Each structure stands twice: as structure tokens, then as C-alpha cells.
């Protein structure tokens, strides 16, 4: 009998079905998962047991209605395991990952269910359905087919083994990375070693040390990408080197948290699974159901950009070299600091000096929220009466211009040892007309938390990241679909970054930056001439930023274009060969992620898909041009973007949605200009 006291077993009675976090305890998760597994399998079995010919109403509708308990507990648990993990969540996730994989396979590989979907797919044009319903059939048929629904029983058994083993390995990769990231945090004995940091940053380092029982010392916690934001201002070269060395060592120094063997096994199993499914490589399997369609299309685009990006990075490096004493060579830990010096000389722009203008609360309310209000008419009200999953997480109610409630937005800004690195958005409740579900979305960032009473001053990049992640949140908030399969950001992976990248444009849009960029002490607005200089410097250092990104994207592709017959035994040697082949083997410009801490590709769902960011940026840059050509920040433009792109969620082909918005396909020239890659 189900435990009626378990809060996951029925919809929440809180506003917008916000999960009742105050009632959720650790002992609720596993029973709710078990109940959810059994419940959905029974719901699917009811479909397959029907003796009636398949119809949309007796097959697709109950399939879309199935699994609601499992969805409730999974969304909450996986948000918790990534943003506030513990020994309990780590252990349970290792149990749940293979169980969830087996559960999904039990549905996707069911031959009777697949037969009913295939029948509807072949008759879809004659069923008299609306376009969203037809697209639902098409997506299920495509996904089930690619997932192996057409394999024979022996092949399905092998596929299940692959999927469960991979789910275990990718979960372990993430847990190893979090543990190693915490273990490798760099301890400094004196503030002098951290010269160049401001009072807020020193306060955050001291607070991080205090939390680890190291009172009087300073701890620099590592972020997910290679390097660290503080490398731009630290004046002690040896301190910079220590941070960079620790960052790059993650997952490589032996012991229980070493990820090298996991990388080799994950990529081998993915290649073997791809062959079982009829593909030469894992990249071919992945891109078959993305807008790119083939690994060759990805390789052509990345290759087109790599040569000029590497060329520009070398030119930038030559400028940086002039800043060093004779006999010294620019190293990876020097780049950010020296770039700051050169940027200041060329454009009189000092990112460190801008932090007092980026006080977090003003950035949020008078920047991020304000831009959304100006563009879409929506408003935000904090709801301190609603409890989130962590004391640092804040809940906001989002309303449309007419006062109608749209959903809830949760912001979890600060870093902590229990939170994985990076920044992301995920849903807790996803809108669906069929289920009557509202929307609750979460943004997680990793901003160092200063001591009590100190202001939270964001870096330029952190401000940009907040605008970016809020773009994902808007996608989740605005999507209005019938079927849960299409809810929120459930779009092709190489399209999902597009709305978030577009939202970055408002960070320096005149009406927006003038509203939020206010000095937290003097109350003075950021000078317009500084904003103008910022715009003038936008393509500065793009050789480096494009190269480090492309190096990671090409590394991801290299790992996933190996075949099941290729024998890779040395992670470092494979990386070196892949980067050299791309012309991106510059030691001073390491990839944004090396393999052993490349969470996107080995645990985050971007396997063979990290190219998505720049693939989506083609659409983003083209869209920015459209906004500029059509009056910029206007309600009319916002309504068009909302209704034709954000609002459709995944309910239509994304490139079709883009053509509906733009009037044509995207062109690459605006991206090339933005990144200084023309010619």
C-alpha cells in the first residue's frame, strides 16, 4: 500500500504546485521512485493490453498522462542532487540511475507499444489531428526507433545492459568531479598571496575557509570550466599558477576520484551501443535526431571556425607576451590577467573596476527582471512565504501584464560544496494543458558568497551568465503546449541554447544597463563612455574565447566519433592528438573543459552535443540583428519572439519555428562578425 504521507504521491496543494519542500524528507525519495516506476509501467501495460485498434486517444493520450508520480519525484530529486547534494543523495543516485534507465527501456523497447505508435505514424496524415498532435506521434516514433525499439530480443538485452552501465558510469563521473573539485580547492595562508582581489572576494575566500574549519586562512574554490574568474585580477603569478594547476588536475591524479578510466569506458560503451543501433559512431547516433543531422555537418562548421580562431588567438598571445619580462612565456594562468592589462590599454576597460556596478540584487531586479518586463510585460514578486529546497534559494511569482499568474521562478545564486559547478536551469513543474500543470523553474549559479553584511558584487561574466540562464528560465516559463513531452525547454539539444544566448543581448542594451549598473556605494550610474568602450571591445580576446570553446567542442566530437573497433587507452594522448589535429593545441589556450572534468559530455547530457552552443549562436547572432533592425527593446518585438519561438516549447520543429519568427533561415555572417572571424 502506498504511503499516503509521502508528499510525492499526489500533486502539491501549494501555489503553482510548488513541491512541498518543508515536508520532503530523505526517506520519501526511494519509495516514491519505486511507486512511480510501478505506476507508470501499469499505465503503459493498460495501453498495450487493449484489444482495440490504436487511436490517438487510446494510445498517445494515456502515454502522455503516464508517469506523473515519477516525474514529480525525479524533478525534485535530481535538482537536489545537483544543487544540494549529500552522502544520501550520492548513494541514492547511484541506485536510481540504472533503475531509471531500466525503467525507460522497459517502455521504449516494448514491442507492442512501439507497434501501436508505428501504426499511428503511418496513418498520421489521415487521422484528422492538429499539427501538435501529429508532431507528437512523429517524435515518439523517431525517438523509439532510435532508442532501439525495432531490435530483436537478444539485441534489446544487450542494449539494456549498455544503458544501465552507462547510467551508472556517468553518475559516478559527476560524483567524482564534485568530490575532486572540493578536494582540490586551493588553500592560501595570507591575504598577500591573493593580492588583487577586492574586499568582497577576500571575504568570500575567508568564508569558504571558515566553513572548512580553516579560520584565518583563505580558500579559493574551483569553478567548472578551466581556470577561475579571479585569475583576471590576482597579481601574484605563483598564486595564479596554483589555481590553474588545481583546476586542470581534476580527475587525473589517481585515487578514487580519478575519472580517466571512466572516460575510456563511457566512450567505448557509447561506440558499441551506437553500432548495435545501426550507427558508425555515437556522434552519428546523437546528431541523427538534432538539427545538425550528421557529424560531418558539425565538423564542417567547427572546422570552418577553428583556423581563424586559432590565428586570432596567436595574435592576441603576441600582444600579451609584450607584457612579460624577458625570458618569460605567456602561460595559461597568465592569460586573463594580461588580457585585462591589454584591454585597459587599448580600450580603457577594466572588468575588475566594473564589479561595484554589478551588485547582485540590482542586476536581478533592475536588470534581468526589468528587461523581461520591458520586453514581455511580465512582473516578478518575491514570495518569502514559499519555502524552497535550500535557504539560499529564493522564490518569485511571475505574472503576465494582465495580472494572470504564469508560474514561479527560483533563483539559487551562491556556490557551496554540495553544489556541482557551472550554471544551469531546470524545471520542477512543467506546463501542460493536458495535465493542467503550471510552471516552476530553477536557475542555479555558483557565485562566491561573501560574509554576512557584505554586498554580493558580480563579475562581468557572472552578470552575463545570470542573463543567459534567465533566458532558459523564460523559455520554460513561456512555453504553452498541450502535451508534457513538449513542455518548456524540451527541444533539440542543438537548439536549446538559442533563447538563452539571445537574452544575453539585454545586459548592455542602453535602457537596461542604465537602469541596473549603479555603483553600490556612491549610487552613480555606470558612465556612458565606459559602456561605449565596452561595446568597442566586444570582439577583443575573441580568438581566445572562441578557441577554448572550439577546443572543447572538437574534443567532445573526437571522443564520440571513435568506432567500436578503435582502441583508446590513454586519455591525455588522445586529447593531445585531437587538439593538434584541429590546430588548437596551444598550451596557453587550454580547452574550456578537459576530458576528466568535462561534465557536459560525460555526465550532463551534452555528449556529442557540446557543439550546440556555437550552433545555436548562429541563430542568436542573426536574431540580435533582427532586433536591432526592428527597433530593439519593444513590446511588439518581445511578443513576436515570445509567441513564435519561446511559447511553442518543443511542439514544432525548431528551425520551422525560427523561420516563422525570422522570415527566413539564419545566416552565419553575424556570428562571424561578432567573433572577429570574417575572412
N, C-alpha and C positions, 0 to 999 in steps of 0.2 A: 504493500500500500504506500502511495506517495505521502511524503511528509508535508502536510498542509501548512506547516510553519515555515517551510523553505520559501524565501521570497522570490526565487526564480521560477516557481511553478505556476505563476499567474501574472498577468500584466500588472505593472505598478499602478497604484492609485494616485501617485504624485503628479504634479503638472507635467504635461508632455511625456508621461510615462517614464520620467527620470528614475533610474534604478534606485531603490531604497537603500542607499549605501550605509545608513545608520543601522540597518537591520542585518546586513550581509556579514556573515562570519565565515571563517575558513572552512568550517565543517559543512557549509551549504554547497560548495562547488562540486565536489565529486558526485554526490547523489543527484544533483541537478543535471550534470553531464550524463550520467547513466540513465536517468529518466528521459532526458532529451533524445539520446540515441534510440532507446526503445520506442519512444513515442513516434519519432519520425519514421522508423522502419515499419511500424504498424500502419502509419498513414500511407506509406508507399505500397505496402502489401495490399491495402484495400483497393488501390488503383489497379494493381496487376492482377488481382483476383477477380476483377469484373469480367463477366461474360459478354458484356455489351461491346459493340464496336467502339473504337476510340473516337472520342469527340473532344473538342477543346474544353468543354465543360466537365467531362468526367476524367480527363487526364491532366491537362495543363493547370487548370484552376486548383484542384486539390494538391497537385505537386507544389504549386506556389504557396499554398496555405500551410504546407507541412513544415515541421521543424521549428516552431516558434519558441518552444522552451529552450531548445538547443541554441537558438540564435541569441536569446536573452542572456544565458549564462556565458556563452562564448565571447560575446562582445565585452562584457564586464571583465571576465577573467583575463582575456588577452590584453586589454587595456591596463589592467593591474599588473600583469606580469612584465610589461614593458616599461611602465611608468613608476611603479612602486613595488618592485619585486622583493621576495624574501626567500628564506630556505623553503618555506611551504610552497610558494608559487613555483619555484625552480623544480622541486621534486614532482609536483603535480603536473607541470607542463611536460616533463619527460614521460609521464604516464599517458597524458591525454593526447599528445601529438600523434603517436602511432594509432591510438584508438580512434581518433578523429579521422585519420587517413583511411583506416579500415572501414569506418562508417561511410565516408564519402564514396569509397569504391563499391561498397555494397549497393549503393543507389545508382551510381553512374555505370556500373558494369552489369546491372540487372538486364538480362536479355529480353524479358517480357516488356519491361518499361521502355527499353530502347526501341523495341518493335512498335509499340504504340506511338512513340514520338516520331519514328521514321514514317509510319503510315500517315500521320498528320502533316509531316513535312512534305510528302509527295503530293498531298491533296490541298496544300495550304492556299493556293490561289482560288480554289473553288469553295472555300468554307464561309465566305461572306464576312470575314473578320476585319476589324480596324487595323491600321498599319502597326500599332504597337503590339497587338496580339499576334500578327503574322511574324513580326520580328522576334517575339518570344519563342515561337516554335523554331525559327531558324537558328537562334542562338543555342537553344537546348540541343538541337540535332548536331550542330557543329561541335559543341563542347563535348557531348557524349561520344561522338565519333572520334575526336582527337584524344579523348581520355581512354580509348581502347574498348568501347562497348561492342565493337564488331569482332574482337578477337575470340579465339576458341577458348575452351575452359582451361587447358593447360597454360596457354599464354596469359590468360587472366590471373591465374595463380601466381605466375612469375611477376606480373605487373603489380599485384597486391604486395608482394614481398618487396619489390623495389620502392613502392610508395611509402610503405611503413618504415623501411630502413632509412629512407631519405628524410622523412619527417623527424625521426629520432636524431639523425646527424645534424640537421640544420638547427634544431632546438639546442643541441649541445654546443654548436658553434656560437650561437648567441650568448649562452650562459658563460662559456669560456671567455668570450670577448668582454663581457661586463666585468667578470671577476678579474681578468688581467688588466683591464683599464683601471680598476680601483687599485690593484696591487702596484701598478707602475706609476701611480701619481707621484709627482716629484716633490720631495721634502727639502725646504731651504731653511737654514738656521737663522739667517738675518734678513732684515728688510733691505740692506745694502745690496744683497745678491739679486734683488728684484727691483733695482733702481729703474725708473722709467714708468712704473705703474702708478696710477693715481691713488688717492686715499680710499676710494670705493673698491678698487681692485685689490689693494693690500688688505683691506678689511675682509673681503671675500676669501682671500688666501688664508688669513689668520683664522677666520671662522671655520674653514674646511679643516685646518689643523686641529682646532679645538674639538671639533666633532670626532676626530680620530684619537683624542687623548694626547695630543701633541701641543699643549699650551705653550705659547711663546715662540713657536715655530710657524712656518708658512707652507701650505700645501697647494701646489698647482695641479688641479685635477685635469685629466686629459679629456679632450673632446673627440668626437668620432672621426672626423677627417684627419689626414696627415697634418701635423703641425698644431698650432694653437693661436687663437686671436692675440694673445699677449706677446707673441714674438715680434709684433709690429712696433712695440714701444720699449721692450726690455733693452737696456743699454749694455748689459753685461753679456758679452758674447758667449762665455762659458755657460752661463745660465740658459741662454737660448739653445745651445747645443744639447744640454742635458734634457730639456723638454722635447726637442725634436727626436733625439735618440730614443727616449722612452716611448714616444708616440709610435715610432716606426718599429719598435721591438715587440709590439703586442702580438701575441700568438706565435712567437718564433723562438722563445728562449728556453724550451724544454719544460718538463713538468706537466702537471695535469691540465693546464690551460693552453697548451700548445695546440694550435689549430692546423698545423701543416698536414698531418695525416688526414684530418677531416676534409680539407680542401681536395686532396687527391682522391679520397673515396667518394665524396659527393660528386665530383665531376665525372669520375669513372662510371658511377651508377647512373647518372643522368644520361651519359652517352649510351650505355647499354639499354636503358629504358627507351630512349629515342629510337634505337634500331628495332626494338620489339614493336614499337608503334608505327614503324614504316618510314622513319626519317633517318637521314645520314648522321645528323648531329642534333644535340639538344637545342642549339640555336635555330635550326630549321624547324624543329617541333614548336618552339615558342613563337617565332615570328609568323608561322602559318596562320595564327589567329590574332595578329596585330595589324595595324595599318601598314607596316613596312612589308609584310608578306614573306620576305626572304632575307636570309643573312647577307646575300650579295647586295641587296638594296642598302642595308645598314653599312656594309663595308665600303660601298661606293661613296656614301655621304661622309662617313668618318674619314676615309682616306682623302677625300677632296679637301677637308679642313685641316688635316694633320700637318701637311707640308707647310702651308703658310703660317700656321700657329707655331710650329717649331722654329721657323725662320724668325718670326717676331719675338719669340722668347729669347733667342740668341742675341738679337739686337738689344733687347731690354737688359740682358745679362751684361753686355758690354758696357752699358751705361752704369750699371751697379758696380762693376769692377773698378771704375774710376773712384769710387768712394772708399775703397780699401787701401791700406798701406801696401807698399811694395812687398812682394813676396807672398801676400795672402791671396787666396782664391775665394770667390763667392761660393758659399755653401748653402744648402737648403735652409739652414736655420738663420741665415743672414737675409734671405730674400725680402721678407716682409718689412724688416727694419730699414734696409737700404732703399727699398721701394718707397717707403714713407718719406725718406730724405729727398729722393729724386722727385717725387710727386710735389713735395713742398717747393723745391727749387724751380720746377717747370711751371707749376700751376698755382703755387701758393695755397695748396690744400693740405691740411694736416688732419687726418682722420681722428687722431687721439684728442686733438683740441676741440673736436666736434661733440665728444661724448656728453659734455654738460648740457647740450641742447637736446639730447635724446633721453630725457627722463622717462622711465618706462610707462608710468601712468598717463602722462600726456601723449606719448606715442600711441598708446592704446586708444584712449578716449577721443583725443583731438586730432589723431592721425588716421589710424586704421578704421575705427568706427565712423569717424566723421566722413571719410571718403566714401564708405558704404552708404551712409545716409544721403550724401550729396548725389550719388550715382543711382541708387536704387530706392531711396525713400524710406529705408528701414531704420529702426531705432533700437537702442540697447538699454536695458535697465538691469543693474546688478540685483541678484536675488540672494542676499545673505541668509534668508530663511531656508534655502535649499542646500542640503549637505552634499558635497562632492566626495570623491574617493580619497582625498588627501587634504590636509588643512591648507596647503598652498594653492589648491585648485579652486578657482572662483567661477561661479555660475551666473550667466547673464541671460535674460529673456530677450528674444528678438521679436519685434513686431513690425508688421507692414505699415505702409503710410496711413492706411485707414484704421490702424489700431488692432487689426487682426493678428493674433499670435501666430508666429511661424515656427518657433522652436526654441531650444536652449543651446547656448554656446558656452563651453567650459574652457577656461584658459589655465594651463598648468605651466608656469613660466620658468621655474627655477630648477637648476640641476641638483641632484642628490645621488648618493652612492647606489641607491636602489633603482635608479632610472637609467635605461640604456641611453647611449649617446645619440646625438643628432636632434632633429626636429621633425615632427610629423602631425598628421591629422588622422583621426579615426572616429567612426560613429559609435554611439551607444544605442541609439534608436534610429532607424532609417525610415523615412516617409514612404508610405504605400497606401494608395486609395483602396486597394483590395482588402488590406488588413486593417485599415483605419489607423495606421501608425503615424504619429508626428515625427519630429526630428530632434535629436540631441547629438551634437558633435563636440569633439575634444581637440584642442591644439596643445601639443607638448613642445616645449623648447628646453634648452639647457643653459640658462643664463646664471652665472655665479651669483649667489645670494649674499648681499652684504650683511653686516651686523645690524641688529635692531636699531632703528632710528636713522640709519644711513640711507640715502637715496639709491635707487637702482638705476644706474646710468647704462644705457645700451651702447654697444659699439655700432658703427655704421652697418656692419654685416648683420648684427643681431636685429637691428631695426628692419633691414631688408628681409631677413628671414621671417620676422613676425608678419610683415605684409604678405610674403609668399605663402606661409602656412594658412593665413586667414583666407587667401584665395581658395585653397582647398576647402576650408570651412564653408565659404559661400556656396561652392559647388554642392556640398552636402546639404546645406540649408535650403537652397532654392529649387533643387530638383523636385519636380512634381510628376510622379509617374503612377501608373496603376499597379504594376507588378513589382514585388520586392526585389526581383532579380535585377531590375534596372535602377534601383534606388541610389541616390547620392552620386558618389564617385565611381560607381561600378561601370566603368568604361574601359576601353582597351588601354593597356598599360602604357603604350607609347603615345597616348593622348592625355592621360590623367594629369600630367604636369602643366598642360597648357593653361587652364584657368588660373592656376596659382602664379604662373610666371606673368600673366597679364596683370594680375593685381599688384605686382611689384612696381608697375609704372607710376602708381599714385604716390609713392614715397616722396618723390621730388617734384610732383606736379605743383605748380605755383600756389593754387588755392589751398592745397593740403599742407605742404611743408611750412607755409607761412602761418598756418593755424596751430601746428603742434611743436615746431622746432623752436622752443623757448628756453633760454638759459635758466636752469633750475634755481640759481641763486640770485641773479640780477633781474630776471624777468624780461630781459631783452630778447627780441626775436633774432633768429639766425640772419646775419646780414645778407642782403640780396646778392651782393657781389661775390660772396662765398658760394652761394647756390649756383651762380653763373659759372664760377670756376669749377665747381663740381661737375656741371654739365660738360664743360670744356674738357675735363679729364676723364670722361666716361670710357673712352677706348684705351686709356692708359693702363698698362700692365695686362692687357687682354691676351697678349702672347702667352704669358704665364698661366692665367686662369683658364684659357682655352686648352692649353697643352696639358695641364694637370688633370683637367676633366677628361679630355680625349684619351689620355694615357689609361685612366681607369676604365673608360668605356671600351677601349680596344682590348684591355686586359680581360675584361668580362667576356667579350666576344671570343678571344683566343681560348679561354678555358672551355667555352661551350661550343666551339667548332672542332674540338678533337672528336675522333670517332671512337667507337667501342674497341677498335683494334690498336689504337695508339697507347703506348705505354709511357706515362709520365711519372717520374719517380722523385723529382727534385723541384720543389715549388720555386725556390729562388732562381734556379737556372731557367725554368720555364718563363718566369716573369721577365728576366733579363732578355731572353731571346724574343719574346713578344714585343717588348718595348723597342728593342733595336730594329726589329722588322718594320715597325711603324715610324721609325725616325724620331722617337720620343724618349730616348734613353739618356737624358740629360740629368746627371746626379743632382744638380742644383734645382731641378724641377721634378720632384718625385710625383708619382701618381697620387691623385686625391685620396685614393684608398689602395693599399697593398692587399694582396690576396688574404692574408691571415686576419685582417680586420675589415674586410670588405663585406660588411653586414648586408648591404643592399642585395648582393648577388648570392651570398651563402646562407642567409637566414631571413632576408627581408622581402622576398617575392619579386626582386628585380633581376633574377637570373636570366642571362642573355638579353636583358632589357634595360641595362643602365644607359644605353644609348638614348633612352626615351626622353631624357631632359633636353638634349640638343635637337632631337627630332621634333619635340613639341615646341621648342623655341623658334623654329621656322614659322609656325602658326602664330606664336606670341609676337614676334617682331613684326610680322605682317599685320597683326591686329592693332598693335600700337600705332602703326602708320595709319590704319583706318580711323582710329580715334582722333588722331591729330588732323586728319583731312576733314573730319566731320564735326569739329567743334569741341572735341575733348570731353571734359567732365560735365556732361549734361544728363538730365533725367531721360531724355529721349534715347540717347546712346546707351545708357545703362539699361533701360527697359528692353532695348533690342538685344543686347548681349545676354541679359538675363533670360528672356523668353526663348531665344533661338539657340542658345548654347548651354548656359548653366541650368536652365529649367528643364531641359529634356533628359537630364541624367544620362543613363545608358540606353534609353528607349529607341534610339535610332542610330544608324551608322554615324560615327563621329565626323567623318570627312563630309558626309552629306549635310550634317548639321552645320559644319563650318561653311560650306558653300551657301547654305541658306542664309547665314549671317553675313558673309563677306561678298557674296555675289559671284565668286569665282574660287578656284583653288588658290592656296597660298603660294607665294614665290619666295625664293631663298635670298634674294638680294638684300632685303632689310637686315637679315641676320648677319650676312657677310659685312655689311657696313657697320653694324653695331659692334662686332668683334674685331674690326680692323683687318678683315681677311679678303678684301676686294683684290682681284687680280691674282 
